Amino acid sequence: MSRRRGSRSRGAQESIEFDNSKNLGVFSNSLNTLSEKDKAEIHAGVQHILSEIGFEQLPKFLESFIDNKTIIRKNNRFCFGLGLIDQCLKSFNNKILLHQQNLENYLDLSKGNVYFGTGGAAPLILDYEKKIYRPSLGKDLLNAARVVDRLDNLSFFSRPLVLTDIADPHLMDIYTAVISLSATNKHVMTSVANSNTVKPLAEVCYLIAGGEDAFRRSPFLSLNINFIIPPLRLDTEACEVMRESVKYGIPVMANVFGQRGASSPVSIVGSVCQTIAEALSGLLICWLLDPDSKVICGPRAMVTDLRTGGMAGGSGEQAQTTSLLSQMMHYYKIPNSSIAGASDSNIPDYQAGYEKALSIATSAQSGANLVTQASGMLSGLMGVSLESFVLDNELCGSILSSMRSIDVPALTDDLESIRQVIEGDKHFLGESDTLKRMSTDFDYPKSAKRLSPELWMKEKDNTMLNEARKNLEKILSSNFRSHLSPEILRQIETDFGINLDLINGQN
C-alpha cells in the first residue's frame, strides 16, 4: 500500500483493504455539516435548475435528444427532464478504477476512498533562490512529474503547469501528456483545448498500453474538461472534447469553475446548488452518450475576494464551500474531485501551510475522492513550486494519518496491557505492541522538524524548507531514465511529429 505497512485494525481493513494502490486511500465523509433534510433541499434546488432554468445553448451532438422528456426546450433554453435525471442518478457507472501505467496499482473511486494529487494550469514557476516567478517550461513539467512520482502521499499526477514555450495549443497538449506519461508511473490527468486532439492523444495511450482494449480496461490517463462557462452555459468545444473522450474510452473529469458573487450566487447555498447542477449536467451528457462512460464530477465554487475581484482560494469560506460540494457528491455517491490547496501565498510560508492544511483536510473529510491542487500550488493557482510538492506531500501524509480508522473492539487487549504494565515496569516503552506499532501507527516527518530549543539554537538553518530543498535536489540530481522504452518514444516521435529530446536527453 504505502509506507504505512504492517498490521491494521479490523475497522481499517474494512475501509481500505480493497485498495490496491501503493498510495494510501482512507475512507472519507467524516465531516458532515449538512443534515439529510439540507441535502434533500439542495437536491430539489439542483433538480429545479436542471429541469426548469436550463442552459442557453446546446452542442449539436445533443440535438437528437431533444424531445418532451429527455432534453426539453423551454423559453429558448434547454432543460433536462426529471425522469432522465432520476434514471441517470440511479444507473450511472460508479465503479471507476483509475490505473497507473504499471497496471499493478489503481485508485478505486467506488467505495468512498480519498486520494491526494496535483493539478492546476500555472503559467509561472517559483525560483525560490532568486525569489522570482518565471514562465513555466517543458523541463519544469518533466521535473514536476519526476518529483511527484517519488512522493508517497500523492497518488496521481494532474499536470500542474502549462508549457509557455510551446505556442501551438495542439502540440502543447500532446507534449504535456507525453512528458507526464514518460516521467511518472502514477495516473496522469491532463487537458486538451481542441476536440481534434483527443484521437491522437488516445492513440498515444493505446501505443503505451499495448492496444486499445488494454487501455480501455485499465485507463492510466484521464482528461480534465471544463465544459461549463458559468452561469449555466455549455462550452461547445469543451463538450465536443467530452464526447470524443467518451468515444475513445478516456475517463472524463467533468469540472465546473464558478466564482461566488461573480459567476454564481454570493450565497453559499445558491452557489452550491448552481455548481452541483452544472457538474451533474456533465454526468448527464456522458450518460446519454454511453451509460458505462467513466465520469468523475468536479464541482468547484471558488470564492472571490469581493474587495478586489481576485480569488481567495485559501480562505475559510473556500474551505466551507468545498466541503459542502463534497458532501453533496457523497450524497449522490458520484465519483468526484475537488480543488484544495489553492493557497493565496506566493511562497511556501506559514500562510501557505495553514491555508493548504485547512482546505485539504476539510475537503478530504467531507467526501471528496480526488483532491487535486493538493500539492505544489501557490499564488491563487497562478504559480507552482517544486519545493511545495515536497512540503505538501508531508502535509498530506499528516492529514491521511488523522483520518485512519480505529479499532475499538481491540480495547480488550489494551486493558490487559494496562494491567500488566502497572504491575510491572510502570511504562509502555518496552511493550512488544509499542515496538511493533512504532513503525505502523505513526507518520514520521522527513522535512518537518521536532527539535529542542537548545538544538534549534545551534542549528537555526535546519528548517523544514531547507530540508525540503535538499530532498528535492536529491530527487532531481539522480539519473532519470523514462520507464517508456526508447522504441515507444521513437514511435511517438515518428507517428505524431514531435521532438522528444527533452526526455531522451535525460536518459
N, C-alpha and C positions, 0 to 999 in steps of 0.2 A: 504493500500500500504506500506508505511514506516512511519517513524516518521514525514515526511513532509505531514501531513494530512491537510485537510481543503480545502478551495476554490482554484480552479485552473483556469488559464486563458483558454479561448476557444482554443487558439493555443496549449496549453499543453495538453488539453483533447484530441485533435485530434491525438496527438502523442502517448500518453501513457494510455488512458482510457481503452483500451482493455487488458492491462496487469493486471493479477490477482495475481501477486507475492507481498508478503509483502515488498520485496526489490524493491526500485525504479529503473525502467528502463527508460532511456531517449533516444531520437532518436539521432542516430549518423550521421556521414558523414558531419559535418560542416566544416571540414578541407579537402580541395580538391586541392592538388598541381599539379595533373595530368590533362591535358586537355583531351577532348574527343578524340582528334587525338592521343595523347600519349597513352591512354588506348587501342585504336584500334590497334596501332602499337605493343604494348606489347602483346595483344591478338594474333596478327599474329605470333609473335615470339613463343608464347606458343603453338599454333597450329603446327608450324614447328617442335618444339621439340617433341611433341607427335606423329606426323604423319610421320616424316622423320628421326629423330635421334633415338627415341625409347629407349627401355630398353634391357639390356643384358641377362636377364633371365625372366622366366615366371612361376608362380605357376602352378602345374599340373591341378588344377581345372579350369584354364582358357584355357587350350589347346583345349578344344572343341569349343572355339570361334574363333580359327584360320581359316581364310578364306581370301578372297581377298578384304573384305570391313570392317570387324569388328576389328579383330586383324590380322595384316599383318606381315609376316616375311620378313625383308629386311636386307640383308647382315649380317645374323645371329643375328639380333636384332629384337625386337618385337615392332611394332608401332600400334597405334590406328587409325582407319580410320576417315577421316574428317567428313563423314556422321554420324558416331557414335558419335563423339564429339558434332556435331551440334544438333543431336537429344537428347542427354543426357542433354545438357545445356538448351534446350527448355522444357524438361519434367521431370526433376528430382524433387524429393519431397522437397519443401522448406517450407512446413507447419509443422514446428517442434516445439513441446512443450516439454520442459524438466521439469518433475514434481518433486515436493517434496513428501515425504512419506505420509504426511497428506492429499494429493490429493486436498487440497483446493487451493494450490498455485503452480504456474508454471512459467517458463521462456519462453516467446514467442519469438522465433528467426525469425519469418516470416515477421516482419514489420520493421526491422532496429533498434530494441532496443539494448542497450548495458548494460551488467551486469559485475560486478567485482567479482572475487573469488580468490581462492588459486591455488596452483599447484606446481609441481616440483617432484624431487626424491632425496632430500638431504640426504646424508648419515650421516650428522652431525647436532647437535643442539647446540645452543649457551647457555652456562651457564653464564649469564651476570654478576652475582655477582663475580664469580671466573675469569671472562674474559678468558674463555677457551671454546673450542668446544669439545664435546664428541660424541660418536656414538649414533645415534637416535634409540629409542626402541619403543616397542609396547605401553608402558604407555605414551610416548610422542605423538604418533598419537592420542590416546584417548583424551589427554588434548588439542591437537590442534583442534580436531573436536568439543569438548565441547566449547572452546573459540569462534571459528568461528560461531557456532550455535547461539551465543548471540550477534553477531556484526551486526548492522543494514544495513551497506552498502555493505556487502559481500553476494552475492546471491547464491553461490554454494560452495561446498567443494570438491576440487580436491586434492587427497592425496598429501601432500607436502613433505613427507619424506619416507624413506624406513626403514623396520624393520630389523636392523642389528642383532637382537637377534634370528632370525629365519633363518636357513641356507637353508632349502628346498624351492626352488622357488615356487612350487605349494602351499605349506602350507602358505608361506609368502603372496601370492596373495589372498588366501581365508581369512586369518586373517585380512589383510589390509581392504578388503571390509567389513567384518563383524564388525570390530571395528568402521569403519567410519559410517556404517549404523546404528549402535547402539547408537552413540553419537551425531548425528545431524539429524534433520529432513530435512535439505536442500538437494538439488540434489547432489548426490555423483558421482565423476568421479575417476576412478582408472585404473589399467592396469594389464595385465597378461603376463607372459613370454612364456606360452605354450598354444597351442590351446586346449589341453585336459582339461584345467582349466575352459574354458568358460561354458561348460554344467553345472558342479556343481555350478558355480557362478550364472548362470541363475536360477538354482533350489533354491538357497538361496533367490533370488529376488522373485520368484514365491511364495515361502512359506510366505515371509513377506507381499506380496501383496494380498494374499488370492487366488492365482491361476494364471496360465499362461496368460489367457486372460486379467485379471485385470492389470498385469504388462505391457503387450503389449500396452494396451490402454493408460496407464499412467506411462511410464518408469521413475523411480526415480534413476536409476544408468546408467551410460554410460562408455564406455571404451576408454581410450587414447591409440591409436595404432600407433606406429612409424614404419610404414610399408615400408619405403624407406631408403636405405643406399645411400646417395648422393655420387657421381652424378649418378642418373638415374639407380639405381639397386633396384629391388623389393626384400624385405626381405621375403623369402619363408614362414618361420614360422609365422611372423607377418601378412602376407597376409592370412594365414590359420586362425589366430585369428580373422581377419576381416570377413572372410567367416562365421565362427561359430557365431560371434556376429550378423550378419545379419540373420542367421538361427534362432537364439533364441530371436530375437526382441530387442536386446540391441543396443541403439544408438551408432554410431561409430564416434569417434573423429579421423579423418584421418590426422595425424600430420606428418610434414616433418621438419627435423632439418638439415639445411646445414650451412656452415660457409663461409662467403665471403672471398675469397682469399685462401681457403683451399679445401672445397668440393663443392663450387660453385664459379663462376667468381668473381673476385675482383671488377669489375664494378657493380655498383648498379643496372643498368638496366638488365645486363646479369644475375645477381644473382636473381633478382625478377622474370624474365622470367623462369629460370630453376625451381625455388622454386614453382611458381604457376603451372607449368606443372606437377611437381611431386605431388603436392597436388591434382590437378584435376584427376590424374590417380587413386587416391583412390576413388573419386566420381564415375569415370567410372567403376571401378571394382565392386563396390557395386551396381551400377545401373544395370550392366549386371546380377548380381545375383538376384536382386529384385528391380524393378523400384520404389517401395514405401519405400525402406530402408531409415532409418534416418541417414543421414551423415552430419557431421559438419567438414568442411575443416579447417585445422590448419597449414597454411604455415608459417614457421619460417626460416628466413635467418639471422643467428646470425653473429654478427660482431666479427672478430678476431683482437686482438692487434698484428699486424704483427711484432712487435719488439720481442715479447715473445712467440707467438703462443697461448696464453691464450685468453679466451673470454673477450669481452669488452661490457657486456650487459647493462651498464649504460651510454654508450656514446651517443652523439648527432647523430652519424652515425647510431647507432642501432635504435634510435627513428625514424629517417628518413626512414630507410629500412622497419621497421614495419609499418609505416604509408602508404608507397606505396603498400605493400602487402594487407593491409586492404582496401585501396581504390580499388584495383583490385577485391577483393572479393565482395565488394559492387557493383562494375560494373557488375559482373556476377549474383548478387542477390543470392549468395550462403550463407547459414548459416555458420558462420565461427568463429574461435577463434584466438587469438594472444597471444604471450607472452609479458608482460611488467612488470616492477618492478624488473627485474633481476639485482639488484644493485651489483656493484663490491666491495662495502664496506663490512667489516667484522663485523661491529656493527651498530646499528640503530643511526647513527650520521647525521651530516649535509650532507655529501656526499650521504648517503643512501637516505635522504629526497629529495635532488634536482634531483638525478638520477631517482628515482621512479616517482616523480611528472612529470618530462619531458616525460618519456616513456609511462606512463599510460595515461596521458592526450592526447598525440598525437595519441595513438592507439585508444582510445575511440572516439576521434573526427574524425577519419578517416574512420570509418565504421565497426570496429570490433563489433561482437555481444557479445562474451565471452572474457573477458580479464583475462587470467589465470596468475598465479605468481604475481598477483597484490597486494598480501599481504604476509608478513612473510619471504620472501626470501632474503638472503644475500650471500656474498662471491661468486658471479657469479653462483648462484643456488646450490652451494655445501653445504650451511648451511641454517638453518631455525631458527627463533627466535620467541618465544611466545609473547614477548614484541612487536615485529614488527607487529604481527597480529593486536594488539590494535591500534598502531600508524598508520598503513597503512589504517585501517578502516576509521579513521578520514580523512586521506588524500583523500581516495576515495570519501568520502562524500562531500568534498570541490569541487572535480572535477565534481561530479554529479550536484552540485549546479551551477557550472559555465556553465553547458550545458542545463539548464532549458529553455524551450520555453517561449517566451514573447508574450504579447497580446497588439499589437499596437492599434487596434481599441478601446481599453478601455481608450485611452488617453483622450477622451471627458470628462469622469468622473474626470480625474486628472486635467484637465484645469479648471473645475468648482470648484474643491477643492482648487486650487491655488488662484482663485478669492476670495473665501470665507475667506481664511486664511489671505491674505494681507489686507482685510477689517476688520479683527478681531484681533486674538492674535499674528499674525506675525510669528507663528511657527506651525509645523505639529504634535507635540508630543501628543497633546490631541485629535487629529482626530480619529474617530472610525475606519477608514481604517488602520491607523497606528497601533492601538492596535490589530486589527484583524490579520494583516499581520506580526506582530511581531513574531508570533509562526508558521506561514505557509511559509513565504518567506525567512526566514533566518535560516542558519545552525549554531548552537552554539556549539563550540568545548567542548568535555568532558576532553580531556587531554591537548590540546594546551593552552597556557597562553596568557592573554591580561592584563598584569599588568603594572601599572605606574612605572616609575623608583624608586619612593620613596618606594612603596610597595615591589618591587623586591629586593631592598637593605635590607629590613627586612626579606624577605623570599627567600633567594638565593637557597635553596634546593627545592623550589616549582617549579620544572621543568616539562616539558612535559613528559620526560621519567619516572621520578619518579611517576607522576600521572598515567601513563600507567601501571606501575608495580603494583600500588595499585588496579587499575581496574582489572588487570589480577588476582591478588591474591584473590580478591573478588569473581570472577567467579569460580576459582578453589577450593576455600575453601567451597563453597556451596555443600550440599549433592547431589551427582549425582545418578540419577536413570534413566536407559535407558527407552526410550519410547517403546522399544520392550518388549513384555510381557515375563515373566520368562518361560512360556510354549514354546514360539518360540525359545528363547535362548537355552533351553534344547534340543529341537528338532534339532536345528542346530548342537549342540554338538554331539548328537547321530548319525545323518544322515551323518555328514561329518568328524567325528572322530577328533574333535578339542576340546581344553580345553579353556573355556571362563571365567576362574577365574578372569582374568584381568577386565572383565566387571562385572561379578557377584559380585566380591569383592568390587565394588564401590556402590552396591545397599544399 
